[in-house]
Amino acid sequence: MLTGTTALLEAIATLERESSQAVLATVVKVEGSAYRRPGARMLVPLYGGTIGTISGGCLESEVAKKAWWLTENNGASVRRYSTASQEDDADGADEDVGLTFGLGCNGTVHVLLQRHRPDKPLAVLQLLRLVRRSGQPGALASVVACNKNSRVSVGDHLALHSNHFDGLPLLDPVIDAQVRSGLADTLSQARSSLRTYRDKHGTVEVFCEYLPPQQRMVIFGAGHDALPLVQLAKLQDWHVTVIDGRAHFARPERFPMADAVLQADARGPYTLHSQTNGALVAVMTHSYSQDLHWLGGLLSGTPAYIGQLGPRDRTERLLGELTASGVELSALERLHYPVGLDIGGDTPEAVATAIVAEMTAVLNRRNGGMLKNRQVAIHAPTPQDYGYLSAVVS
């Protein structure tokens, strides 16, 4: 089952082969509590069901119902959806409000709607394809609000990938330079933000979105316990490679959901840095000699995360042998052992859940604790997320 960006791009490819159009709905701004964050997307084809989600299920039907009408002139539109109670939102109603759901969640979600046509593909979809194909991140600036007299329109954009800008100048030169600078910051800081610029016509709100490459995961060990780990990783839309030194384990038919299944020599020099640097890695071969070899190679590289399955004292014996043999352990601070969060399960499925949960926590710079013990909002906004960066043109 395809998920995330993979499912979105596959659906777009299918529509283009059929010369069909679609509407892309993107969350560009969130105020208060919301299930999805800015950058969440949903595709609304003319026929068939939607692909992707922009909420926990409360917005999708309403957005899909009106998406085609709101973009009938091939223009872009931003609609505001409130999940406050009916009473809370009564005083704030305006023509841009799509619906007040009365859920009591006290959140407002701003959704950008854009029409995609095969002869005029959306910039964000082209950039997503480029990011997926190249493995390098990109950034996209999209105008999401502006004054009626402004020289730009909602949906106007500027894209950045590998230091190359694509798109017409957005505004007066000073503003355009500010937007380009903001995009460069978005790419270097690897985070999205909402920025507001000011010119003589008023304010222009721009969503600067960071588009990361597909997250890579490498599993050393093709045993039966790797099967649920592959499945859970694919639900996260990660690119998954399974590696084992044993030919009877490293067989593609055993892991139909994996993107690659490789047999690699666990005795010679470690030659897999191109696959494992920057990746989430789990070492779970259930072979001491294989674990020793793979762990030594990983610790001399730059993986984003290394998880070693097995008891703590076993891993410390492995580390002791590696140290005694002179292996450089430069990535030791990225090693997690025993791998996974402490959820108490012992089945392959529970272990896989613990591993993927810890990897996700590390990616999001969290400790993986219980949310009931968290004293601030789950997605507490920072000044960079919702700050107002102004440039004034005289």
ABEGO torsion letter per residue (X at the ends): XBBEAAAAAAAAAAAAAAGBBBBBBBBABBBEBBABBBGBBBBBBABEBBBEBABAGAAAAAAAAAAAAAAAAGBBBBBBBBABBAAAAAAABBAABABBAGAGAGBBBBBBBBBBBAABBBAAAAAAAAAAAAGBBBBBBBBABBBAABABBBGBBBBBBGGBBBEBBABBAAAAAAAAAAAAAAAAAGBBBBBBBBBAAEBBBBBBBBBBBBBBBBBBEABAAAAAAAAAAAAAGBBBBBBBABAAABBAAABAABABBBBBBAABBBAAAAAABGBBBBBBAGBAAAAAAAAAAAAABBBABBBBBEBAAAAAAAAAAAAAAGBBBAAAAABBOBBEBBAGBABAAAAAAAAAAAAAAAAAGBAGBBAAABABBABBBBAAAABBBBBBBX
